[in-house]
Amino acid sequence: MKSLRITVSLLAFACLALAGCSKSEPTAPAVTGAASGPPVTGDWLVRHMLSDPEQLNPITSNDAGASSVLSYLFETLLDRNPVTLELRPLLAAALPEISADHTTYTFRLREGARFSDGKPVTAEDVLFSIKAIKCQQVNAPFVRVYYQSITDAVLLDDQTIRFTASEPYFKNEDMLGGISILPRHYYDPEGHLNGVSVRQLADDDPAVRERAAAFAETFNRDFFRNPVGSGPYVFNEWKTGEKVVLDRNPDYWGYAFPEIESPYVDRMLFRIINNPDSALVTLKGGDLDMLGLDPLQHLRQTSGARFEENFAKIRYYSPGYTYLGWNNDHPIFGDPRVRRAMTMLTDRAGMVKSILHDLGTVINGPIYKFRPEYDDTIQPYPFDPDGAAKLLAEAGWKDTDGDGLLDKEIDGRRTPLSFEIKTNSGNDVRKRVALAVQDSMQRHGIEVKIREVDWTIFLDEVKNRRFDAIILGWAMGVTEPDGYQIWHSSQIENRGSNHIAFRNSRVDAILEAYRGEFDPQKRTAMYREFQRILHEEQPYTFLFMGESVVAYHKRFENVEALPIGGVVPTRWWVPKERQRYVTETPAP
């Protein structure tokens, strides 16, 4: 069997419901038993999506829903083995040649790779893809941050490209190998970036700014619903609020290479249902094959002979966490004492017990719990209303008018301790977290309002920092972390990922030095200090990492949780006698 390719991914918004069931210590995903017998192609996988993707441009999208679709459409120079996590060639013919000083990376492309429209993948397309990222006007600050040190890229021939970095970065092989390669002829049909160098774009050269702006205007606007890549699936349709459909490409170039992972299911159909209860009804009715369950669904609504006749469940800790983010530019939350008090008024252990039903664990920082960089010596702040009250009093918050709400004079005005929490609609876990926070805060003189917003609107509000507090999540990689995207102060402006406007000069210095350090032990020491600062500052109230439970139809074989971070549906297959759906997609 060919093993499935996993696209190297950047950090992205997590929008999956958290679920699971265990009171034991969490463990990382591990390989489970694989199916016997030779896999065959055919059938569909109909899977749940909570909301529409923000968009389907791999450079400008940054939400998990889009990532789950785009990973089947676009490919990278390198990817990771989902079991060993080792980098391996994909569109590249081999791992890159790297200079001794770690400032040049030379990739040679594999002969025979093609985009879904039949055009060959060339080094020109790789060059164009890094240009799109480096173009300052393209709406991709969360991607561009990983390529800050890349100052130039030149073609050595039609199949070879050399990247030049201004300074060493220990993840450059990973990041350069992980660029989604776009077809230049499709994404820049007017040739706006022809003749424009990466160096000019990196320097925001005035001589090319007009052409770059013209490219960015079209690229940002016109390519969010109609993706074209080189992956094993091709885009079929996207009906807003209903479904996204991908079909296996019968002419996929990878079929000619035994070492390239290729899928078995003919169609990936993402059915958009923004109500978890409706999604479960749809699953039980036979119109979904795969669904991430929330804790109550797992514990109370998916057992019994009838369910178990058709469905099985798989559990694993996926790399991600949920957090309560405080807008550090807000007059209330600029004081770290207030933020610490908010954490001490948030019963995180109680949430894991009552909301996740013990299907998760409290976390104390933004690193995947099973990584060596995660500092488990940091003790999470306990639920301590008395301690919180003392901190708030120190920060000047007292009930001066006897109305039951704490208040403080800010800019000459008596201001009540009142704020709004925003989160995305349709996520029952986050809603229950918000209600628990609201109840706790109101018991201690703080007014909390809750607003649920549609996912795409919510993301826009978050990126533009139009909130007091948010409940959201980050998906994380299982390999070496790099928190620059989320925590460096340079990522506050231009809709960057530092949404809560956290500023700390020491954290900036750590994140900068960390990128140039190639000694894993020294990097770990740096990140332990980084986590201690975050613990003291509490820009987020880090809530929990939840255990995921996925229900899937039993006709699928080879369903397993892998070290890459969970299930890999393109490894799934259905024996011919069990297949339910037929498409016109021929076998390769």
Rosetta blueprint (number, residue, H / E / L):
1 M L
2 K L
3 S L
4 L L
5 R L
6 I E
7 T E
8 V L
9 S L
10 L L
11 L L
12 A E
13 F E
14 A L
15 C L
16 L L
17 A L
18 L L
19 A L
20 G L
21 C L
22 S L
23 K L
24 S L
25 E L
26 P L
27 T L
28 A L
29 P L
30 A L
31 V L
32 T L
33 G L
34 A L
35 A L
36 S L
37 G L
38 P L
39 P L
40 V L
41 T L
42 G L
43 D L
44 W E
45 L E
46 V E
47 R E
48 H E
49 M E
50 L L
51 S L
52 D L
53 P L
54 E L
55 Q L
56 L L
57 N L
58 P L
59 I L
60 T L
61 S L
62 N L
63 D E
64 A H
65 G H
66 A H
67 S H
68 S H
69 V H
70 L H
71 S L
72 Y L
73 L L
74 F L
75 E L
76 T L
77 L L
78 L E
79 D E
80 R E
81 N L
82 P L
83 V L
84 T L
85 L L
86 E L
87 L E
88 R E
89 P E
90 L L
91 L L
92 A E
93 A L
94 A L
95 L L
96 P L
97 E E
98 I E
99 S L
100 A L
101 D L
102 H L
103 T L
104 T E
105 Y E
106 T E
107 F E
108 R E
109 L E
110 R L
111 E L
112 G L
113 A L
114 R E
115 F L
116 S L
117 D L
118 G L
119 K L
120 P E
121 V L
122 T L
123 A H
124 E H
125 D H
126 V H
127 L H
128 F H
129 S H
130 I H
131 K H
132 A H
133 I H
134 K H
135 C L
136 Q L
137 Q L
138 V L
139 N L
140 A L
141 P H
142 F H
143 V H
144 R H
145 V H
146 Y H
147 Y H
148 Q L
149 S L
150 I E
151 T E
152 D E
153 A E
154 V E
155 L E
156 L E
157 D E
158 D L
159 Q L
160 T E
161 I E
162 R E
163 F E
164 T E
165 A E
166 S L
167 E L
168 P L
169 Y L
170 F L
171 K L
172 N H
173 E H
174 D H
175 M H
176 L H
177 G H
178 G L
179 I L
180 S L
181 I L
182 L L
183 P L
184 R H
185 H H
186 Y H
187 Y H
188 D L
189 P L
190 E L
191 G L
192 H L
193 L L
194 N L
195 G L
196 V L
197 S L
198 V H
199 R H
200 Q H
201 L H
202 A H
203 D L
204 D L
205 D L
206 P H
207 A H
208 V H
209 R H
210 E H
211 R H
212 A H
213 A H
214 A H
215 F H
216 A H
217 E H
218 T H
219 F H
220 N H
221 R H
222 D H
223 F L
224 F L
225 R L
226 N L
227 P L
228 V L
229 G L
230 S L
231 G L
232 P L
233 Y E
234 V E
235 F E
236 N E
237 E E
238 W E
239 K E
240 T L
241 G L
242 E L
243 K E
244 V E
245 V E
246 L E
247 D E
248 R E
249 N L
250 P L
251 D L
252 Y L
253 W H
254 G H
255 Y H
256 A H
257 F L
258 P L
259 E L
260 I L
261 E L
262 S L
263 P L
264 Y L
265 V L
266 D L
267 R E
268 M E
269 L E
270 F E
271 R E
272 I E
273 I L
274 N L
275 N L
276 P H
277 D H
278 S H
279 A H
280 L H
281 V H
282 T H
283 L H
284 K H
285 G L
286 G L
287 D L
288 L L
289 D L
290 M E
291 L E
292 G E
293 L E
294 D L
295 P H
296 L H
297 Q H
298 H H
299 L H
300 R H
301 Q L
302 T L
303 S L
304 G L
305 A H
306 R H
307 F H
308 E H
309 E H
310 N H
311 F E
312 A E
313 K E
314 I E
315 R E
316 Y E
317 Y E
318 S L
319 P L
320 G E
321 Y E
322 T E
323 Y E
324 L E
325 G E
326 W E
327 N L
328 N L
329 D L
330 H L
331 P L
332 I L
333 F L
334 G L
335 D L
336 P H
337 R H
338 V H
339 R H
340 R H
341 A H
342 M H
343 T H
344 M H
345 L L
346 T L
347 D L
348 R H
349 A H
350 G H
351 M H
352 V H
353 K H
354 S H
355 I L
356 L L
357 H L
358 D L
359 L L
360 G E
361 T E
362 V E
363 I L
364 N L
365 G L
366 P L
367 I L
368 Y L
369 K L
370 F L
371 R L
372 P L
373 E L
374 Y L
375 D L
376 D L
377 T L
378 I L
379 Q L
380 P L
381 Y L
382 P L
383 F L
384 D L
385 P H
386 D H
387 G H
388 A H
389 A H
390 K H
391 L H
392 L H
393 A H
394 E H
395 A L
396 G L
397 W L
398 K E
399 D L
400 T L
401 D L
402 G L
403 D L
404 G L
405 L L
406 L L
407 D E
408 K E
409 E E
410 I E
411 D L
412 G L
413 R E
414 R E
415 T E
416 P E
417 L L
418 S E
419 F E
420 E E
421 I E
422 K E
423 T E
424 N E
425 S L
426 G L
427 N L
428 D H
429 V H
430 R H
431 K H
432 R H
433 V H
434 A H
435 L H
436 A H
437 V H
438 Q H
439 D H
440 S H
441 M H
442 Q H
443 R L
444 H L
445 G L
446 I L
447 E E
448 V E
449 K E
450 I E
451 R E
452 E E
453 V E
454 D L
455 W H
456 T H
457 I H
458 F H
459 L H
460 D H
461 E H
462 V H
463 K H
464 N L
465 R L
466 R L
467 F L
468 D L
469 A E
470 I E
471 I E
472 L E
473 G E
474 W E
475 A E
476 M L
477 G L
478 V L
479 T L
480 E L
481 P L
482 D L
483 G L
484 Y H
485 Q H
486 I H
487 W H
488 H L
489 S H
490 S H
491 Q H
492 I L
493 E L
494 N L
495 R L
496 G L
497 S L
498 N L
499 H L
500 I L
501 A L
502 F L
503 R L
504 N L
505 S H
506 R H
507 V H
508 D H
509 A H
510 I H
511 L H
512 E H
513 A H
514 Y H
515 R H
516 G L
517 E L
518 F L
519 D L
520 P H
521 Q H
522 K H
523 R H
524 T H
525 A H
526 M H
527 Y H
528 R H
529 E H
530 F H
531 Q H
532 R H
533 I H
534 L H
535 H H
536 E H
537 E H
538 Q L
539 P L
540 Y E
541 T E
542 F E
543 L E
544 F E
545 M E
546 G E
547 E E
548 S E
549 V E
550 V E
551 A E
552 Y E
553 H E
554 K L
555 R L
556 F L
557 E E
558 N L
559 V L
560 E L
561 A E
562 L E
563 P L
564 I L
565 G L
566 G E
567 V E
568 V L
569 P H
570 T H
571 R H
572 W L
573 W E
574 V L
575 P L
576 K H
577 E H
578 R H
579 Q L
580 R L
581 Y L
582 V L
583 T L
584 E L
585 T L
586 P L
587 A L
588 P L
